Amino acid sequence: MTALNQQSCEACRADAPRVTDEELAELVRMVPEWRAIVVDGIMQLERVFTFKNFKQAMAFSNRLADLAESEGHHPGILTEWGKVTVTWWSHSIKGLHRNDFIMAAKTDALWANE
Ligand SMILES: C[C@H](O)[C@H](O)[C@H]1CNC2=NC(N)=NC(=O)C2=N1
């Protein structure tokens, strides 16, 4: 199967399916650095990235913003000194779609190319 980070987000409509429990179990194994959390009843993927200072954290956040714009799928980004907390979920379906796992894998690739 093509690596997750090589795949593109498909249009995520409001009626698109959330991942099933079975798919979830398979997909979480493909992005092991991410943890599934539930915020206000919505399942999300979260990973904290660390940096040497605020400027590097901000630069990563901006590169992630460009990636999100190019894919049409947008994360939660909390930029702090030396730290960026990224969360992925699909607003339209109030949960996790395959797109979120693709974007998590692409975020990992972005980080690896820092
Ligand atoms: C109209 C536009 O395509 C939608 O609002 C997109 C934009 N980015 C998005 N990002 C995320 N994470 N979830 C969405 O449902 C979503 N919808």
The ligand as an SDF file (V2000), in Angstrom:
LIG
                    3D

 17 18  0  0  0  0  0  0  0  0999 V2000
  -14.9950   24.3530    2.6200 C   0  0  0  0  0  0  0  0  0  0  0  0
  -13.7450   23.6510    3.0790 C   0  0  0  0  0  0  0  0  0  0  0  0
  -13.3040   22.7250    2.1510 O   0  0  0  0  0  0  0  0  0  0  0  0
  -13.9860   22.9480    4.3840 C   0  0  0  0  0  0  0  0  0  0  0  0
  -14.4150   23.8550    5.3620 O   0  0  0  0  0  0  0  0  0  0  0  0
  -12.7730   22.1780    4.8760 C   0  0  0  0  0  0  0  0  0  0  0  0
  -11.5830   23.0460    5.1800 C   0  0  0  0  0  0  0  0  0  0  0  0
  -10.6590   22.3850    6.0670 N   0  0  0  0  0  0  0  0  0  0  0  0
  -11.0530   21.4310    6.9150 C   0  0  0  0  0  0  0  0  0  0  0  0
  -10.2140   20.9420    7.8060 N   0  0  0  0  0  0  0  0  0  0  0  0
  -10.5890   20.0170    8.6830 C   0  0  0  0  0  0  0  0  0  0  0  0
   -9.7010   19.5610    9.5820 N   0  0  0  0  0  0  0  0  0  0  0  0
  -11.8260   19.5290    8.6730 N   0  0  0  0  0  0  0  0  0  0  0  0
  -12.7360   19.9290    7.7920 C   0  0  0  0  0  0  0  0  0  0  0  0
  -13.8750   19.4470    7.8190 O   0  0  0  0  0  0  0  0  0  0  0  0
  -12.3660   20.9220    6.8490 C   0  0  0  0  0  0  0  0  0  0  0  0
  -13.1920   21.3630    5.9420 N   0  0  0  0  0  0  0  0  0  0  0  0
  1  2  1  0
  2  3  1  0
  2  4  1  0
  4  5  1  0
  4  6  1  0
  6  7  1  0
  6 17  1  0
  7  8  1  0
  8  9  1  0
  9 10  2  0
  9 16  1  0
 10 11  1  0
 11 12  1  0
 11 13  2  0
 13 14  1  0
 14 15  2  0
 14 16  1  0
 16 17  2  0
M  END
$$$$
